[in-house]
Amino acid sequence: MNTRAIGDLTIRPLRNGDTATVAALYGRLGERSRRNRFAGPKPRLGAGELAQLARVDRDRHALVAYRAGDPLPVGMAELVRSGADPASAEIAFAVADEHQRRGIGRTLVDLLLADARAAGLTRVTALVSGSNPAALALVRGAAEIDRMELSGSQIELQAAI
């Protein structure tokens, strides 16, 4: 996918190694959003974590969203192909606190899943915090859930796309 404009959003692929963009977005996440995204407390990202989240290659793809008038990223969705099943990938997403509940996550996930289908993927998994009903609803609305399993405070979803 190339850069796209949708309403007041500009969405582009993350460039490989673009740790500045990843750090800028995660700097906009509050404590609860970070806890939901990383399944536990995460006051900051270490250099290794930043490098991993900013890695883009044949098995990793990420989209970043910007809102008109805001130079910093407002959201990101990532897709990581499974090593065990090349037709499956895990998805994860985050939206800056002040921009949540505006359809940014939905837009990113819909575009990411379209990219996944174009790449030949047929299934996705997601690990969603049980205390994050908005993320659960987003995944349920974007893909056909065929398995949900509770693991501690997390819900693991498997879905056909």
MIVODO-99088 format. One record per residue (C-alpha): x negated, y, z; residue in three letters. Coordinates in steps of 0.02 Angstrom, whole numbers, padded with zeros to 5 digits, always signed. Example, Ala and Ser with C-alpha at 12.3 -4.5 7.8 and 13.67 -1.06 7.14 Angstrom:
<atoms>
-00615-00225+00390ALA-00684-00053+00357SER
</atoms>
This chain:
<atoms>
+00000+00000+00000MET-00059+00175-00040ASN-00014+00332+00057THR+00174+00358+00062ARG+00284+00502+00117ALA+00448+00453+00200ILE+00546+00600+00270GLY+00426+00698+00378ASP+00308+00548+00395LEU+00151+00512+00298THR+00097+00331+00310ILE-00070+00267+00254ARG-00175+00111+00276PRO-00303+00118+00415LEU-00479+00128+00344ARG-00601-00005+00402ASN-00700+00057+00551GLY-00589+00210+00581ASP-00607+00206+00770THR-00569+00393+00784ALA-00391+00366+00721THR-00363+00217+00837VAL-00433+00314+00986ALA-00326+00467+00945ALA-00166+00364+00943LEU-00205+00265+01100TYR-00249+00429+01186GLY-00067+00481+01156ARG+00005+00327+01240LEU+00062+00342+01419GLY+00027+00210+01551GLU+00188+00114+01517ARG+00161+00113+01329SER-00016+00050+01350ARG+00043-00084+01471ARG+00176-00139+01347ASN+00055-00141+01200ARG-00086-00233+01290PHE+00016-00344+01408ALA-00060-00263+01562GLY-00148-00107+01626PRO-00262-00027+01497LYS-00322+00146+01553PRO-00444+00157+01407ARG-00512+00059+01260LEU-00693+00005+01265GLY-00806+00022+01113ALA-00784-00162+01069GLY-00595-00151+01081GLU-00593+00006+00973LEU-00702-00079+00843ALA-00589-00233+00841GLN-00429-00130+00825LEU-00508-00027+00685ALA-00567-00178+00587ARG-00480-00198+00420VAL-00522-00344+00306ASP-00439-00485+00212ARG-00359-00550+00373ASP-00321-00385+00460ARG-00212-00243+00394HIS-00147-00089+00483ALA-00037+00060+00438LEU-00047+00230+00523VAL+00092+00360+00530ALA+00075+00549+00542TYR+00216+00676+00563ARG+00217+00839+00467ALA+00133+00976+00567GLY+00042+00855+00685ASP-00139+00816+00638PRO-00149+00666+00755LEU-00077+00494+00719PRO+00094+00460+00794VAL+00104+00273+00765GLY+00014+00119+00704MET+00067-00058+00658ALA-00057-00200+00636GLU-00050-00370+00554LEU-00179-00504+00593VAL-00174-00663+00489ARG-00177-00825+00589SER-00332-00932+00570GLY-00230-01090+00600ALA-00092-01050+00475ASP-00138-00937+00327PRO+00048-00904+00292ALA+00072-00830+00466SER+00013-00672+00553ALA+00036-00582+00717GLU+00109-00407+00716ILE+00084-00271+00845ALA+00134-00089+00847PHE+00127+00067+00953ALA+00206+00239+00941VAL+00147+00393+01038ALA+00262+00424+01186ASP+00326+00592+01126GLU+00375+00518+00957HIS+00464+00360+01015GLN+00645+00324+00970ARG+00634+00419+00806ARG+00622+00270+00688GLY+00433+00278+00668ILE+00403+00102+00734GLY+00543+00033+00623ARG+00470+00118+00469THR+00295+00055+00505LEU+00352-00123+00540VAL+00463-00129+00385ASP+00319-00070+00274LEU+00196-00188+00359LEU+00312-00337+00333LEU+00334-00289+00150ALA+00144-00290+00134ASP+00140-00458+00223ALA+00265-00535+00103ARG+00168-00465-00046ALA+00012-00549+00024ALA+00102-00718+00030GLY+00141-00723+00215LEU+00305-00806+00263THR+00301-00798+00455ARG+00253-00678+00592VAL+00230-00690+00778THR+00240-00550+00905ALA+00207-00541+01090LEU+00328-00416+01168VAL+00338-00358+01347SER+00498-00413+01431GLY+00513-00236+01497SER+00514-00162+01322ASN+00688-00194+01249PRO+00659-00066+01110ALA+00512-00166+01041ALA+00610-00327+01055LEU+00756-00249+00959ALA+00637-00182+00827LEU+00563-00354+00791VAL+00735-00437+00797ARG+00800-00311+00670GLY+00653-00328+00552ALA+00633-00516+00541ALA+00734-00675+00562GLU+00687-00737+00735ILE+00686-00926+00747ASP+00597-00948+00913ARG+00583-00846+01073MET+00483-00909+01219GLU+00458-00825+01387LEU+00278-00827+01449SER+00264-00734+01614GLY+00323-00557+01582SER+00297-00575+01393GLN+00413-00641+01258ILE+00330-00729+01113GLU+00432-00717+00954LEU+00411-00816+00794GLN+00504-00760+00641ALA+00525-00790+00456ALA+00497-00641+00343ILE
</atoms>
